[in-house]
Amino acid sequence: MKSEKRQELATFAGGCFWCMVKPFDEMPGIKKVVSGYTGGSTENPTYEQVCSGLTGHTEAVQITFDPSIISYGELLEIYWMQIDPTDAGGQFYDRGDSYRPAIFYHNEEQRVLAEESKQKLDESKKFADTIAVSIEPAKPFYEAEEYHQQFYQKNPERYTAYQHGSGRASFIERHWGDQHGKK
Protein backbone atom coordinates (compact mmCIF):
# COMPACT_ATOMS: atom_id res chain seq x y z
CA MET A 1 0.00 0.00 0.00
CA LYS A 2 1.36 3.40 -1.00
CA SER A 3 1.75 5.86 1.87
CA GLU A 4 0.26 9.28 1.29
CA LYS A 5 2.47 12.22 2.17
CA ARG A 6 0.63 14.81 4.20
CA GLN A 7 1.26 18.49 3.90
CA GLU A 8 0.21 21.27 6.22
CA LEU A 9 0.60 25.03 6.28
CA ALA A 10 2.14 27.24 8.94
CA THR A 11 2.11 31.03 8.70
CA PHE A 12 4.40 33.26 10.77
CA ALA A 13 5.09 36.99 10.79
CA GLY A 14 8.36 38.15 12.29
CA GLY A 15 9.32 41.47 10.78
CA CYS A 16 10.93 41.56 7.36
CA PHE A 17 10.06 38.34 5.58
CA TRP A 18 13.51 38.18 3.97
CA CYS A 19 14.93 37.12 7.33
CA MET A 20 12.17 34.63 8.10
CA VAL A 21 12.65 32.32 5.10
CA LYS A 22 16.14 30.86 5.57
CA PRO A 23 15.74 29.36 9.08
CA PHE A 24 12.75 27.31 7.92
CA ASP A 25 13.88 26.67 4.34
CA GLU A 26 16.91 24.70 5.52
CA MET A 27 14.99 22.24 7.74
CA PRO A 28 14.10 18.66 6.78
CA GLY A 29 10.41 18.24 6.04
CA ILE A 30 9.93 21.75 4.68
CA LYS A 31 8.45 21.62 1.18
CA LYS A 32 8.47 25.36 0.50
CA VAL A 33 8.59 28.75 2.19
CA VAL A 34 6.81 31.65 0.51
CA SER A 35 7.13 35.33 1.42
CA GLY A 36 3.87 37.23 1.37
CA TYR A 37 1.27 39.35 3.06
CA THR A 38 -1.59 38.38 5.37
CA GLY A 39 -3.90 39.64 8.06
CA GLY A 40 -5.31 42.62 6.19
CA SER A 41 -8.32 43.48 4.07
CA THR A 42 -6.84 44.49 0.69
CA GLU A 43 -6.91 41.74 -1.93
CA ASN A 44 -3.64 41.04 -3.76
CA PRO A 45 -1.71 43.91 -2.17
CA THR A 46 1.62 45.09 -3.52
CA TYR A 47 4.73 45.63 -1.42
CA GLU A 48 4.26 49.40 -1.70
CA GLN A 49 0.64 49.16 -0.52
CA VAL A 50 1.59 47.01 2.48
CA CYS A 51 4.45 49.38 3.39
CA SER A 52 2.01 52.30 3.35
CA GLY A 53 0.33 50.77 6.39
CA LEU A 54 -3.13 51.19 4.90
CA THR A 55 -3.87 47.56 3.95
CA GLY A 56 -3.79 46.01 7.42
CA HIS A 57 -1.42 43.34 6.09
CA THR A 58 1.70 42.04 7.77
CA GLU A 59 4.78 40.66 6.02
CA ALA A 60 4.79 36.92 6.71
CA VAL A 61 6.06 33.57 5.51
CA GLN A 62 3.82 30.65 4.67
CA ILE A 63 5.47 27.29 5.12
CA THR A 64 4.33 24.05 3.51
CA PHE A 65 5.63 21.18 5.62
CA ASP A 66 5.36 17.45 6.11
CA PRO A 67 4.26 16.89 9.74
CA SER A 68 5.59 13.33 9.68
CA ILE A 69 9.11 14.82 9.34
CA ILE A 70 8.86 18.13 11.22
CA SER A 71 6.08 18.98 13.64
CA TYR A 72 4.25 22.25 14.04
CA GLY A 73 5.70 22.40 17.55
CA GLU A 74 9.21 22.26 16.10
CA LEU A 75 8.32 25.06 13.68
CA LEU A 76 7.15 27.15 16.64
CA GLU A 77 10.49 26.58 18.39
CA ILE A 78 12.34 27.82 15.31
CA TYR A 79 9.97 30.79 15.01
CA TRP A 80 10.56 32.04 18.55
CA MET A 81 14.31 32.02 17.95
CA GLN A 82 14.05 34.35 14.92
CA ILE A 83 12.27 37.31 16.50
CA ASP A 84 12.14 39.65 19.48
CA PRO A 85 8.95 38.20 20.96
CA THR A 86 8.52 41.15 23.35
CA ASP A 87 8.19 43.80 20.62
CA ALA A 88 4.65 44.05 19.23
CA GLY A 89 5.41 47.29 17.35
CA GLY A 90 7.62 45.74 14.68
CA GLN A 91 10.91 43.90 14.60
CA PHE A 92 14.33 45.43 15.04
CA TYR A 93 14.55 48.56 12.92
CA ASP A 94 11.44 47.71 10.90
CA ARG A 95 8.57 49.45 12.67
CA GLY A 96 4.80 49.41 12.26
CA ASP A 97 1.98 46.93 11.86
CA SER A 98 3.32 45.54 8.59
CA TYR A 99 6.32 44.23 10.56
CA ARG A 100 4.56 43.06 13.72
CA PRO A 101 5.19 39.53 14.98
CA ALA A 102 2.23 37.16 14.76
CA ILE A 103 1.39 33.49 14.50
CA PHE A 104 -1.49 32.80 12.11
CA TYR A 105 -2.99 29.40 12.94
CA HIS A 106 -4.71 27.20 10.36
CA ASN A 107 -6.61 24.92 12.73
CA GLU A 108 -7.50 24.47 16.39
CA GLU A 109 -4.52 22.21 17.06
CA GLN A 110 -2.14 24.90 15.80
CA ARG A 111 -3.90 27.52 17.94
CA VAL A 112 -3.52 25.42 21.08
CA LEU A 113 0.13 24.61 20.35
CA ALA A 114 0.90 28.27 19.63
CA GLU A 115 -0.77 29.44 22.86
CA GLU A 116 1.06 26.75 24.87
CA SER A 117 4.44 27.60 23.34
CA LYS A 118 3.90 31.32 23.96
CA GLN A 119 2.98 30.66 27.61
CA LYS A 120 5.98 28.36 28.05
CA LEU A 121 8.35 31.01 26.64
CA ASP A 122 6.79 33.69 28.84
CA GLU A 123 7.07 31.51 31.95
CA SER A 124 10.70 30.68 31.16
CA LYS A 125 11.60 34.32 31.96
CA LYS A 126 14.15 34.20 29.14
CA PHE A 127 12.98 37.72 28.35
CA ALA A 128 12.42 40.41 30.98
CA ASP A 129 9.31 41.72 29.22
CA THR A 130 6.05 39.91 28.48
CA ILE A 131 5.78 37.93 25.24
CA ALA A 132 3.78 40.19 22.92
CA VAL A 133 3.28 38.03 19.82
CA SER A 134 -0.29 37.96 18.54
CA ILE A 135 -1.92 34.58 17.80
CA GLU A 136 -4.68 34.93 15.22
CA PRO A 137 -6.69 32.81 12.80
CA ALA A 138 -5.13 32.57 9.34
CA LYS A 139 -6.54 34.92 6.73
CA PRO A 140 -5.95 34.87 2.98
CA PHE A 141 -2.24 34.85 2.18
CA TYR A 142 -0.98 36.77 -0.83
CA GLU A 143 2.37 35.85 -2.33
CA ALA A 144 4.84 38.72 -2.45
CA GLU A 145 6.50 39.85 -5.65
CA GLU A 146 9.04 37.46 -7.17
CA TYR A 147 12.06 39.56 -6.20
CA HIS A 148 11.18 38.96 -2.51
CA GLN A 149 11.08 35.16 -2.86
CA GLN A 150 14.18 33.30 -1.59
CA PHE A 151 15.91 36.65 -1.14
CA TYR A 152 18.71 35.11 0.92
CA GLN A 153 19.69 32.93 -2.06
CA LYS A 154 19.28 35.56 -4.77
CA ASN A 155 21.04 38.37 -2.88
CA PRO A 156 23.25 36.79 -0.20
CA GLU A 157 25.39 39.86 0.43
CA ARG A 158 22.43 42.21 0.78
CA TYR A 159 20.59 39.64 2.94
CA THR A 160 23.55 39.30 5.33
CA ALA A 161 24.05 43.07 5.51
CA TYR A 162 20.36 43.58 6.25
CA GLN A 163 20.21 40.87 8.93
CA HIS A 164 23.25 42.33 10.70
CA GLY A 165 22.43 45.99 10.10
CA SER A 166 18.88 45.63 11.44
CA GLY A 167 20.11 44.21 14.75
CA ARG A 168 18.38 40.87 14.20
CA ALA A 169 21.56 38.77 13.99
CA SER A 170 23.07 40.17 17.20
CA PHE A 171 19.76 39.83 19.07
CA ILE A 172 19.43 36.17 18.06
CA GLU A 173 23.04 35.44 18.96
CA ARG A 174 22.70 37.18 22.32
CA HIS A 175 19.51 35.32 23.29
CA TRP A 176 19.88 31.93 21.62
CA GLY A 177 23.56 31.44 20.85
CA ASP A 178 24.14 28.75 18.27
CA GLN A 179 20.85 26.91 18.91
CA HIS A 180 18.65 29.20 16.76
CA GLY A 181 17.20 27.52 13.72
CA LYS A 182 18.48 24.12 14.79
CA LYS A 183 16.23 21.18 15.39
N, C-alpha and C positions, 0 to 999 in steps of 0.2 A: 504494500500500500504506500502510495506517495505521500510524503508529509507536506502539508501546506505551510508555507512561510507566512507568518503574521506580520503585519506592519501596523504601527501606531504613529500618531503625531504628538509632538510636544512643542509648545510655543513659549518662548521666553524673551522678555525684553530686559536689556541690561546696558542701556546707553547706546553708543554707536554700534550698529550691527556688524561693522567690519571686525570688531574685536571679539564678537560673540560666536563667530563661525568656527574658527580654527580649533578651539578646545573640544568641540563636539565632533567636528569633521574627522578628527584623527582617531576616534574611538572605534573599536570593533562593534559591529552591530548597527552602526549608523549607515543608513542608505543614502541620505542626502540632507544637506542643510541649506536652506534658502533664506536670504535676507529679504525683508519686506516690512509692511506696515499693517498694524492691526489696532483694534480698540476704538476706532473713530467712526464717523458717520459718512464721510465722503467716499463714494465708490471710485475704485481705481485711481487713488491719489498719486501724484508725482512727488518726487523728492522735494522739490521747491514748495509744493503745497503743504507737505507735512512739516517742513522746516518753518513755515510761516506760523505754525501753531494754531491755525484755524480749522484744521480737519478733525482734531481730537485723536488722531492716530499717534502711535508710538512705534519707533523703530524696533523691530523684533527679528528673531530667527525662528523659523519653523523647521523642526527636525523630524524626518521620517526614520523610524528605528524599528529594529526587530527585538521585541521584548523577550524573546527566548535567548538572546545574546547579551543585551544590556537592558536593565530594568529602568522604569521611570524614576525609581528611587535613586539609582546611580546617576541619572541625568540631573536630578535635583542637586545631588552632591557636587557635581561639576559646576552647575549653575552658580551656586552660592560662592564658589571660589573664584568667580570671574568678575564680581561686582562689589561695590560698597553697599551692603544691604541695609545700612542705616540712613541712606540718603535718598529720600523720596522725590527730591527736586531735580533729579538728573543724575548723571554719572560723571565724576571727575570734572573735566572742564566743559563738558557738554551739559548745558542747563536747559530746563524747561520740560514740559509734559511729553514732548516727542522723544525725550531721552530717559524718561522715568523707568525704574525697574519694576517689572511685573511678571507674574506667572499666569499664563492663560491656560486654564485647564479644559480638557476636551471631554471629560466624563467625571462621574462622581468619585471614582477611585483616585484619579489624578488630583481632584480637589482635596480629598482627605489626606493623601500623601504629602501634598504641598503644604497644607496647614500643619501637619505633624512635623515636617522637616523645618518649617519656619519656627515653630514653638521650640523644637529641640535646639536650634541655633541660638535663639533668644535666651533660653535657659542655660546654655553653655557659658554665657557671659564672655564669650570671645571678643565681643564688641561692647564698649562702654554704653553706647546708646541702644535704644530699642530697634529691633528689626522693622524696617518700614516698607518692605516690599508688598505690593498689592497682589492679591490672589483673586482673579476674576474669570468668569466664564469666557471661553474662546469666542471671538467674533470673526467675521470674514477676514481672511488674510490675503493681502495683495502683494504679489511679488514685486520687489524693487527693480529698478532699471538694471539692465545687464551689467553695466560697469561696476555696480555694487556687489555682484555675485562673486564669491570666492576671491574677494579683494586681496586677501593675504597671499594668494598664489600669483595673481596677476601683477601685483605691485608690492613685492616683499619689502623693498626699502622704505617706501612711503608708509606701509602698514607698521613696520617696526618703529619708525620715527613717531608715528601717531600714538602708538601704544605707550611708548616711553614718554613722549612729550605731554600727553594728557594726564599723566600721573597714575594710570591704571597699572602698568607693569610694576612700579615700586610699591603700590598699595598691595597688590597680590603677593609679591615677594615678602613684604613685611608681615602680612597676616597669615599666609599659608606656606611660605617657604617653597620647597620643591614638590609639595604634594598637590598643587593646583593642577586640575585637568588630568590627573592620573587616577586610574581605576584601581 
